Amino acid sequence: MNDDTGDRTWLITGGCGFIGTPLIGKILDDQPMTLVRVLDNLSVGTREDLKRVVEESGSERVELIEGDVRDAVVCLRAAEKADIVVHLAANTGVGPSVEDPIADMEANVRGTLKKTSIRLWVSLHGVN
Ligand SMILES: NC(=O)c1ccc[n+]([C@@H]2O[C@H](COP(=O)([O-])OP(=O)(O)OC[C@H]3O[C@@H](n4cnc5c(N)ncnc54)[C@H](O)[C@@H]3O)[C@@H](O)[C@H]2O)c1
């Protein structure tokens, strides 16, 4: 714990998931002035999972964008004014990756690439 109140904006993709929710709880506990924006398509994580961690922290500084990291427009909107991006969105199930490896690749590789290139675009063009 430090005395940094964290007056900044985090974007956490996949923030409703197993790793994302406790991470958000930790950020909100440590940095009360932080705004946490979550981009999640709710394929695995749920609104309730996020709501639980937000209620535990007592913070109202969390916003959920329900959307997909493969959607460039949504990514751009989500990245607006973000100081820090944590990219956790992924198809993590082993079974689905065997059943449909193309869909897995789309989400895990192309989604990540899209996120990275949008972040680069935002930095270069000074949107935030
Ligand atoms: N859980 C672990 O032990 C562990 C260990 C090492 C690395 N990781 C990595 O951390 C990341 C998160 O893992 P997790 O365990 O929290 O997984 P998780 O499945 O619990 O969470 C992933 C979240 O991403 C969302 N999501 C999936 N596809 C999406 C898409 N196309 N667009 C937007 N949101 C999408 C899901 O709804 C879910 O909320 C993954 O990259 C995983 O490989 C996890």
The ligand as an ORCA input file, in Angstrom:
! r2SCAN-3c Opt
* xyz 0 1
  N      -6.392    -18.094    -14.515
  C      -5.085    -18.346    -14.501
  O      -4.569    -19.108    -13.655
  C      -4.176    -17.693    -15.505
  C      -2.801    -17.925    -15.427
  C      -1.940    -17.317    -16.340
  C      -2.465    -16.508    -17.330
  N      -3.802    -16.298    -17.395
  C      -4.293    -15.437    -18.473
  O      -4.990    -14.325    -17.915
  C      -6.046    -13.940    -18.815
  C      -7.382    -13.977    -18.050
  O      -7.592    -15.289    -17.535
  P      -8.829    -15.630    -16.592
  O      -8.464    -16.852    -15.834
  O      -9.282    -14.401    -15.870
  O      -9.910    -16.040    -17.699
  P     -11.505    -15.906    -17.633
  O     -12.016    -16.777    -18.730
  O     -12.019    -16.103    -16.268
  O     -11.725    -14.371    -18.030
  C     -11.618    -13.907    -19.353
  C     -12.635    -12.799    -19.508
  O     -12.566    -12.313    -20.860
  C     -13.889    -12.181    -21.377
  N     -13.766    -12.374    -22.822
  C     -13.510    -13.531    -23.502
  N     -13.419    -13.293    -24.817
  C     -13.620    -11.954    -24.978
  C     -13.655    -11.103    -26.116
  N     -13.473    -11.579    -27.365
  N     -13.873     -9.771    -25.927
  C     -14.089     -9.272    -24.678
  N     -14.067    -10.044    -23.559
  C     -13.829    -11.367    -23.701
  C     -14.713    -13.245    -20.668
  O     -16.094    -12.930    -20.618
  C     -14.079    -13.257    -19.279
  O     -14.739    -12.366    -18.400
  C      -5.999    -14.942    -19.977
  O      -5.235    -14.391    -21.019
  C      -5.293    -16.139    -19.378
  O      -4.646    -16.914    -20.361
  C      -4.671    -16.873    -16.504
*
